[in-house]
Amino acid sequence: MLSEKYDKMMNDPTFREIMNYIDDVVMIVDRKGIVVYVNDRYEDIFARTRDQIVGKDLSQLEGADTTALQALATGKSIFHNVQFLKTLGIDSVGVCHPLFDEGEIVGSISIFNMASKYAQILGKLERTKEMNKFLQDQLNDPITRESSKEFITVNKKMKQVLGLAVKVAKSGATTLIRGESGTGKEVMAKVIHENSPKKNGPFIKVNCAAIPDNLLESELFGYADGAFTGARKGGKPGKFELANGGTLFLDEIGDMDINMQVKLLRVLQEKEVERVGGSEIIPLDIHLIAATNQDLEQLIREGNFRQDLYYRLNVIQINILPLRKRKEDIPVLAHSIVRRLVGTEVTISPRVINVLNAYDWPGNVRELQNVMEYASIMRTENLIDVFCLPMKFQQDFSDIVEEDNDHASYNIKDMTALMEKQLIQGALSKFNNKSRAIKELGISRSSFYTKIKQYNIEIDDMEE
């Protein structure tokens, strides 16, 4: 019992109808901490009926320190960032208010929802902010607007590089793209091609590091009929011929054999090619783009790269920054990658972005793509949270929380989740038996397996 006033209100059909329309959970307890009312949303989220909770002592269900009972004891409204409902394995966010009747505390009302719901909302807001910033940058910058379809960046220096790439594209000058592995050199080459007068021609890529030295010549220049044993009848055009009227992209040019460099230099100087074993001269009209992640100047000093070829290729140089030096691109890139992989709108938790920003990305954008592909597979419905990331990043997240609690989003939830994971791992390690661990942890079997999946804990070889 609350009081005559509140009892009459709770029995009013209009009140109940309104409460059942609310998307949040509503729970009311009386002055003794006995649950006297829950709405339909409670049953939806917690998967238990009113009969299983109404009339029960809340302290027996959720513990004496639950905020609903704290509001009852203190007479003050309590907002909890995150409360972990122990017996149900659910995180919630909400507020508890004491109920007064003529100055006397007669109960309390709790209004809350699952934390993941608010994480989704916050994640969408963060994504909207990042995308708005990105789109506004493009609207305000006519030079990079055309090229932004492929190479996504909000970094000031990289936008200047994009502007240079567009100018280079229109000139048709030979271009050397430099950057670490995985930074997007091929994507930049495509940006140049798409903005060049030869954009309607072919874009032909050759990875110089992936083709054996003895095959690279015929791959680039083609071969004539009967040029060697096993040669295809009628011969075969090389990549230079195929790229005529378009763009030839020579990736990993620093790995090309020194003897092959001589032949390449001759073709670039003469602007014509001869097939291997042939005598016909084929004129070339191509836009040449080369790329490397190597220190060509050092290779020249070591005698492994020709200086004259270096000058021939290095007419215009495009330098792509590694991801660790343009971390403002990470949120926009992460959302773009996930949207391309999943095909639908997926929310990325802000604390996921915190973890991604704290990492140095030695594999650059290619590594980010791999991480976000993993996270997309492990996502819960349409939410990517920290525990959807590979284990290495989950450990990085734990380190961030330990070093600086203020730096992490939803700090209470982070610490609770971390402690919970450590308790589960500790129990499994100590007892090496699933059933014994479940008993010692004091949770249901279904909740145990839910958390095993959530935290990516390996238990395949463990006794049942």
C-alpha positions as CSV (number, residue, x, y, z in Angstrom):
1,M,0.0,0.0,0.0
2,L,1.2,3.5,-0.8
3,S,-1.6,5.8,0.3
4,E,-5.2,6.2,-0.6
5,K,-4.3,9.0,-3.2
6,Y,-1.7,6.9,-5.0
7,D,-3.7,3.6,-4.8
8,K,-6.6,5.3,-6.5
9,M,-4.3,6.8,-9.2
10,M,-2.7,3.4,-10.0
11,N,-6.1,1.7,-10.3
12,D,-7.3,4.4,-12.8
13,P,-7.5,2.8,-16.3
14,T,-6.3,6.0,-17.9
15,F,-3.2,6.0,-15.8
16,R,-2.4,2.4,-16.7
17,E,-3.0,3.1,-20.4
18,I,-0.6,6.0,-20.3
19,M,2.1,4.1,-18.4
20,N,1.8,1.2,-21.0
21,Y,2.4,3.6,-23.9
22,I,5.7,4.8,-22.4
23,D,8.8,3.2,-23.9
24,D,10.6,3.3,-20.6
25,V,10.2,0.8,-17.7
26,V,8.1,2.2,-14.8
27,M,8.2,0.5,-11.4
28,I,6.6,1.7,-8.1
29,V,7.4,0.4,-4.6
30,D,5.6,1.2,-1.4
31,R,7.2,2.6,1.8
32,K,8.3,-1.0,2.8
33,G,10.0,-1.6,-0.5
34,I,7.3,-3.9,-1.8
35,V,6.7,-3.7,-5.6
36,V,3.2,-2.5,-6.2
37,Y,3.2,-1.7,-9.9
38,V,5.1,-2.3,-13.1
39,N,4.1,-1.4,-16.7
40,D,4.0,-3.5,-19.8
41,R,7.5,-2.4,-20.8
42,Y,8.9,-4.0,-17.7
43,E,7.5,-7.4,-18.9
44,D,9.0,-6.8,-22.4
45,I,12.5,-6.1,-21.2
46,F,12.9,-8.4,-18.3
47,A,10.9,-11.3,-19.7
48,R,8.9,-11.9,-16.5
49,T,5.3,-11.2,-15.7
50,R,3.8,-8.8,-13.2
51,D,2.8,-11.8,-11.0
52,Q,6.5,-12.6,-10.6
53,I,7.4,-9.2,-9.1
54,V,4.3,-7.3,-7.9
55,G,4.0,-8.0,-4.1
56,K,7.7,-9.0,-3.8
57,D,10.3,-7.3,-1.6
58,L,12.6,-5.4,-4.0
59,S,15.6,-5.8,-1.7
60,Q,15.2,-9.6,-2.1
61,L,15.0,-9.3,-5.9
62,E,17.8,-6.7,-6.6
63,G,19.6,-6.1,-3.3
64,A,19.3,-3.5,-0.6
65,D,21.5,-1.0,-2.4
66,T,19.2,-0.5,-5.5
67,T,18.5,3.1,-6.2
68,A,14.7,2.7,-5.8
69,L,15.3,1.8,-2.2
70,Q,17.9,4.6,-1.8
71,A,15.4,7.2,-3.0
72,L,12.9,5.7,-0.5
73,A,15.4,5.9,2.4
74,T,16.8,9.4,1.6
75,G,13.7,11.1,0.3
76,K,15.9,12.4,-2.6
77,S,15.7,11.8,-6.3
78,I,18.6,9.7,-7.6
79,F,19.9,9.7,-11.1
80,H,22.1,6.7,-11.8
81,N,24.3,6.7,-14.9
82,V,24.3,3.0,-15.0
83,Q,22.9,0.4,-12.6
84,F,23.7,-3.3,-13.0
85,L,20.6,-5.4,-12.2
86,K,22.5,-8.4,-10.8
87,T,20.0,-11.2,-11.0
88,L,18.9,-10.3,-14.6
89,G,22.2,-9.4,-16.2
90,I,20.8,-6.2,-17.6
91,D,22.3,-2.7,-17.6
92,S,19.9,0.2,-17.1
93,V,19.9,4.0,-17.1
94,G,17.3,6.0,-15.4
95,V,16.0,8.0,-12.4
96,C,14.2,7.2,-9.1
97,H,12.0,9.7,-7.3
98,P,10.5,9.4,-3.8
99,L,6.7,9.7,-3.6
100,F,5.3,12.0,-0.9
101,D,1.7,12.3,0.5
102,E,1.3,15.2,2.9
103,G,5.0,15.4,3.5
104,E,5.4,11.8,4.3
105,I,7.4,9.4,2.1
106,V,5.0,6.7,1.0
107,G,7.0,5.0,-1.8
108,S,9.2,5.6,-4.8
109,I,8.9,5.5,-8.6
110,S,11.6,4.3,-10.9
111,I,11.8,5.2,-14.6
112,F,14.6,3.6,-16.6
113,N,15.6,1.8,-19.8
114,M,18.3,-0.4,-21.1
115,A,21.7,1.3,-21.3
116,S,22.3,0.0,-24.8
117,K,19.3,2.0,-25.9
118,Y,20.9,5.2,-24.7
119,A,24.2,4.1,-26.1
120,Q,22.5,3.8,-29.5
121,I,21.0,7.2,-29.2
122,L,24.3,8.8,-28.2
123,G,26.2,6.9,-30.9
124,K,23.7,8.2,-33.5
125,L,24.3,11.7,-32.2
126,E,28.0,11.3,-32.4
127,R,27.8,9.8,-35.9
128,T,25.5,12.6,-37.0
129,K,28.0,15.2,-35.7
130,E,30.9,13.6,-37.5
131,M,29.1,13.1,-40.7
132,N,27.7,16.7,-40.6
133,K,31.2,18.0,-40.1
134,F,32.5,15.9,-43.0
135,L,29.7,16.9,-45.4
136,Q,30.0,20.5,-44.4
137,D,33.7,20.4,-45.1
138,Q,33.0,19.0,-48.6
139,L,30.3,21.6,-49.3
140,N,32.7,24.4,-48.3
141,D,35.6,23.0,-50.3
142,P,35.0,22.8,-54.1
143,I,38.4,21.3,-54.8
144,T,37.9,18.2,-52.7
145,R,34.2,17.8,-53.2
146,E,34.6,15.8,-56.4
147,S,37.2,13.4,-55.0
148,S,35.6,12.7,-51.6
149,K,33.5,9.9,-53.0
150,E,36.5,7.5,-52.8
151,F,39.0,9.0,-50.4
152,I,37.2,9.9,-47.2
153,T,39.0,12.4,-44.9
154,V,38.2,15.4,-42.7
155,N,41.9,16.0,-41.9
156,K,43.1,19.5,-43.0
157,K,46.4,18.3,-44.5
158,M,44.9,15.4,-46.3
159,K,42.3,17.7,-47.8
160,Q,45.1,19.7,-49.2
161,V,46.6,16.5,-50.6
162,L,43.3,15.7,-52.2
163,G,43.3,19.2,-53.8
164,L,46.7,18.6,-55.2
165,A,45.6,15.2,-56.5
166,V,42.7,16.8,-58.4
167,K,45.1,19.4,-60.0
168,V,47.6,16.7,-60.9
169,A,44.8,14.6,-62.4
170,K,43.8,17.4,-64.8
171,S,47.4,18.0,-65.9
172,G,48.1,14.3,-66.7
173,A,51.6,14.5,-65.1
174,T,53.3,11.3,-64.0
175,T,52.6,10.9,-60.3
176,L,54.3,9.1,-57.4
177,I,52.1,8.3,-54.4
178,R,54.0,7.6,-51.2
179,G,52.6,6.3,-47.9
180,E,52.7,3.4,-45.5
181,S,51.1,0.1,-46.3
182,G,47.3,0.3,-46.0
183,T,47.0,4.0,-46.1
184,G,44.9,4.0,-49.4
185,K,47.4,4.5,-52.2
186,E,45.3,2.7,-54.7
187,V,42.2,4.6,-53.6
188,M,44.1,7.8,-54.2
189,A,45.3,6.6,-57.6
190,K,41.6,6.0,-58.5
191,V,40.7,9.5,-57.3
192,I,43.4,10.9,-59.7
193,H,42.1,8.7,-62.6
194,E,38.4,9.7,-62.0
195,N,39.3,13.4,-62.1
196,S,41.6,13.2,-65.2
197,P,40.8,13.7,-68.9
198,K,41.3,10.0,-69.3
199,K,38.6,9.0,-66.7
200,N,36.5,7.3,-69.5
201,G,39.5,5.1,-70.3
202,P,40.6,2.0,-68.4
203,F,42.2,2.0,-65.0
204,I,44.8,-0.9,-65.0
205,K,46.7,-1.9,-61.8
206,V,49.9,-3.9,-61.6
207,N,51.3,-5.0,-58.2
208,C,55.0,-5.1,-59.0
209,A,55.7,-7.0,-55.7
210,A,53.2,-9.8,-56.5
211,I,54.6,-10.8,-59.9
212,P,57.9,-12.8,-60.2
213,D,60.7,-10.9,-61.8
214,N,60.9,-13.3,-64.8
215,L,57.2,-12.8,-65.6
216,L,56.9,-9.0,-65.0
217,E,58.3,-8.0,-68.4
218,S,55.7,-10.0,-70.3
219,E,53.0,-8.9,-67.9
220,L,53.8,-5.2,-68.5
221,F,54.8,-5.3,-72.2
222,G,53.0,-8.3,-73.5
223,Y,54.5,-10.9,-75.8
224,A,54.3,-11.8,-79.5
225,D,53.1,-15.0,-81.1
226,G,55.8,-17.7,-80.6
227,A,57.9,-15.5,-78.3
228,F,58.7,-18.5,-76.0
229,T,57.6,-22.1,-75.4
230,G,54.0,-22.1,-74.1
231,A,53.2,-18.6,-75.4
232,R,49.6,-18.1,-76.3
233,K,48.8,-18.3,-80.0
234,G,48.5,-14.8,-81.4
235,G,50.4,-13.4,-78.5
236,K,49.1,-11.4,-75.5
237,P,48.9,-7.6,-74.9
238,G,50.6,-6.3,-71.8
239,K,49.3,-3.9,-69.2
240,F,50.7,-0.9,-71.0
241,E,48.7,-1.7,-74.1
242,L,45.6,-2.4,-72.0
243,A,45.9,1.0,-70.3
244,N,46.2,2.9,-73.6
245,G,43.8,5.9,-73.4
246,G,43.5,5.5,-69.6
247,T,45.6,5.1,-66.5
248,L,48.3,2.6,-65.6
249,F,48.9,2.2,-61.8
250,L,52.2,0.6,-60.9
251,D,51.9,-0.3,-57.2
252,E,54.9,-1.3,-55.0
253,I,57.3,0.2,-57.6
254,G,60.1,0.0,-55.1
255,D,60.1,-3.8,-55.3
256,M,60.8,-3.9,-59.0
257,D,64.0,-5.7,-60.1
258,I,66.8,-3.3,-61.1
259,N,67.1,-4.8,-64.6
260,M,63.4,-4.4,-65.2
261,Q,63.7,-0.8,-64.1
262,V,65.9,-0.1,-67.1
263,K,63.3,-1.4,-69.5
264,L,60.5,0.5,-67.8
265,L,62.5,3.7,-68.0
266,R,63.0,3.3,-71.8
267,V,59.2,2.8,-72.3
268,L,58.5,5.9,-70.2
269,Q,61.0,8.0,-72.2
270,E,60.0,6.8,-75.6
271,K,56.2,6.6,-74.9
272,E,56.1,3.4,-76.9
273,V,56.3,-0.3,-76.2
274,E,57.4,-3.5,-78.0
275,R,56.0,-6.8,-77.0
276,V,58.5,-9.5,-75.9
277,G,59.7,-11.4,-79.0
278,G,57.9,-8.9,-81.3
279,S,59.1,-6.0,-83.5
280,E,55.9,-3.9,-83.8
281,I,56.2,-0.5,-82.1
282,I,53.0,0.4,-80.2
283,P,52.6,4.1,-79.3
284,L,51.3,4.8,-75.8
285,D,48.9,7.4,-74.5
286,I,48.6,6.8,-70.8
287,H,48.6,8.6,-67.5
288,L,51.2,6.8,-65.3
289,I,50.8,6.6,-61.6
290,A,53.3,4.8,-59.4
291,A,53.2,4.0,-55.6
292,T,55.4,2.7,-52.9
293,N,55.7,2.4,-49.2
294,Q,59.5,2.1,-49.4
295,D,62.2,4.7,-48.9
296,L,63.3,5.2,-52.5
297,E,66.1,7.6,-51.6
298,Q,67.6,4.9,-49.4
299,L,67.2,2.3,-52.1
300,I,69.0,4.6,-54.5
301,R,71.9,4.9,-52.1
302,E,72.0,1.1,-51.8
303,G,72.0,0.7,-55.5
304,N,68.6,-1.0,-55.6
305,F,66.7,1.7,-57.4
306,R,67.7,3.7,-60.4
307,Q,68.0,7.4,-59.8
308,D,67.0,8.3,-63.4
309,L,63.8,6.3,-63.1
310,Y,63.1,8.0,-59.7
311,Y,63.3,11.4,-61.4
312,R,61.1,10.2,-64.2
313,L,58.4,8.9,-61.8
314,N,58.7,11.7,-59.2
315,V,57.3,14.6,-61.3
316,I,54.5,15.1,-58.8
317,Q,54.6,13.5,-55.4
318,I,51.5,12.7,-53.3
319,N,52.1,11.9,-49.7
320,I,49.4,10.1,-47.7
321,L,49.5,10.5,-44.0
322,P,49.2,7.3,-41.8
323,L,46.0,6.9,-39.9
324,R,47.7,7.6,-36.5
325,K,48.4,11.2,-37.8
326,R,44.8,11.9,-38.9
327,K,42.8,10.3,-36.1
328,E,39.9,12.7,-36.7
329,D,39.2,10.5,-39.8
330,I,38.6,7.4,-37.7
331,P,34.9,8.0,-36.8
332,V,33.9,8.9,-40.3
333,L,35.9,6.0,-41.8
334,A,34.5,3.5,-39.2
335,H,30.9,4.5,-40.0
336,S,31.5,4.4,-43.7
337,I,33.2,1.0,-43.6
338,V,30.3,-0.5,-41.4
339,R,27.6,1.0,-43.6
340,R,29.3,-0.5,-46.7
341,L,29.7,-3.9,-45.1
342,V,26.3,-4.2,-43.5
343,G,24.2,-2.2,-45.9
344,T,22.0,-0.8,-43.1
345,E,22.4,1.8,-40.4
346,V,24.5,0.5,-37.5
347,T,25.2,2.5,-34.3
348,I,28.8,2.6,-33.1
349,S,29.1,3.3,-29.4
350,P,31.1,6.4,-28.5
351,R,33.4,4.4,-26.3
352,V,34.3,2.2,-29.3
353,I,35.5,5.4,-31.0
354,N,37.5,6.1,-27.8
355,V,39.3,2.8,-28.1
356,L,39.9,3.2,-31.8
357,N,41.4,6.7,-31.3
358,A,43.7,5.3,-28.6
359,Y,45.3,2.8,-31.0
360,D,48.3,3.6,-33.3
361,W,47.0,1.6,-36.3
362,P,50.3,0.2,-37.8
363,G,48.1,-1.4,-40.5
364,N,46.4,1.9,-41.2
365,V,43.0,2.1,-43.0
366,R,43.3,-1.6,-44.1
367,E,43.6,-2.7,-40.5
368,L,40.7,-0.5,-39.5
369,Q,38.6,-2.2,-42.2
370,N,39.5,-5.6,-40.8
371,V,38.6,-4.5,-37.2
372,M,35.2,-3.0,-38.3
373,E,34.4,-6.1,-40.4
374,Y,34.9,-8.2,-37.3
375,A,32.9,-5.8,-35.2
376,S,30.1,-5.9,-37.8
377,I,29.9,-9.7,-37.5
378,M,29.9,-9.6,-33.7
379,R,27.4,-6.7,-33.3
380,T,24.3,-7.0,-31.2
381,E,21.4,-6.2,-33.4
382,N,22.3,-2.8,-34.7
383,L,24.8,-1.7,-32.0
384,I,28.6,-2.1,-32.1
385,D,29.9,-1.8,-28.5
386,V,33.4,-2.4,-27.1
387,F,32.8,-6.1,-26.6
388,C,32.1,-6.5,-30.3
389,L,35.8,-5.6,-31.0
390,P,38.6,-8.1,-31.3
391,M,40.1,-9.2,-27.9
392,K,43.2,-7.0,-28.3
393,F,41.0,-3.9,-28.4
394,Q,39.0,-5.0,-25.4
395,Q,42.2,-5.2,-23.5
396,D,43.2,-1.8,-24.7
397,F,39.8,-0.6,-23.4
398,S,40.4,-2.2,-20.0
399,D,43.8,-0.4,-19.9
400,I,42.2,3.0,-20.7
401,V,39.6,2.5,-17.9
402,E,42.4,1.5,-15.4
403,E,44.6,4.4,-16.3
404,D,41.9,7.1,-16.4
405,N,38.4,6.4,-15.4
406,D,37.3,9.9,-16.4
407,H,38.4,9.3,-20.0
408,A,36.0,6.4,-20.7
409,S,32.3,6.9,-21.5
410,Y,29.7,5.4,-19.1
411,N,32.4,4.8,-16.5
412,I,30.3,2.8,-14.1
413,K,29.1,0.4,-16.8
414,D,32.7,0.0,-18.1
415,M,34.1,-0.9,-14.7
416,T,31.1,-3.2,-13.9
417,A,31.5,-5.0,-17.3
418,L,35.2,-5.3,-16.8
419,M,34.8,-6.7,-13.3
420,E,32.1,-9.1,-14.5
421,K,34.3,-10.4,-17.3
422,Q,37.2,-10.9,-14.9
423,L,35.0,-12.7,-12.4
424,I,33.7,-15.1,-15.1
425,Q,37.3,-15.8,-16.4
426,G,38.5,-16.3,-12.8
427,A,35.8,-18.8,-11.9
428,L,36.3,-20.8,-15.1
429,S,40.1,-20.8,-14.5
430,K,39.7,-21.9,-10.9
431,F,37.1,-24.7,-11.4
432,N,37.6,-25.7,-15.0
433,N,34.0,-26.7,-15.1
434,K,31.1,-24.7,-16.6
435,S,28.4,-25.9,-14.1
436,R,30.6,-25.3,-11.1
437,A,31.5,-21.8,-12.4
438,I,27.9,-20.9,-13.0
439,K,27.0,-22.0,-9.4
440,E,29.8,-20.0,-7.8
441,L,29.0,-16.9,-9.9
442,G,25.4,-17.1,-8.8
443,I,23.8,-16.5,-12.2
444,S,21.5,-18.5,-14.5
445,R,22.9,-20.8,-17.2
446,S,21.2,-18.7,-19.9
447,S,22.7,-15.6,-18.5
448,F,26.1,-17.3,-18.3
449,Y,26.1,-18.2,-22.0
450,T,24.9,-14.8,-23.0
451,K,27.9,-13.2,-21.2
452,I,30.3,-15.8,-22.6
453,K,29.3,-14.7,-26.1
454,Q,29.2,-11.0,-25.1
455,Y,32.8,-11.0,-23.7
456,N,34.2,-13.5,-26.3
457,I,35.4,-15.9,-23.6
458,E,36.6,-19.3,-25.0
459,I,35.1,-22.3,-23.2
460,D,35.0,-24.9,-26.0
461,D,37.4,-27.4,-24.3
462,M,36.0,-27.0,-20.8
463,E,34.0,-29.7,-19.0
464,E,30.2,-29.1,-18.8
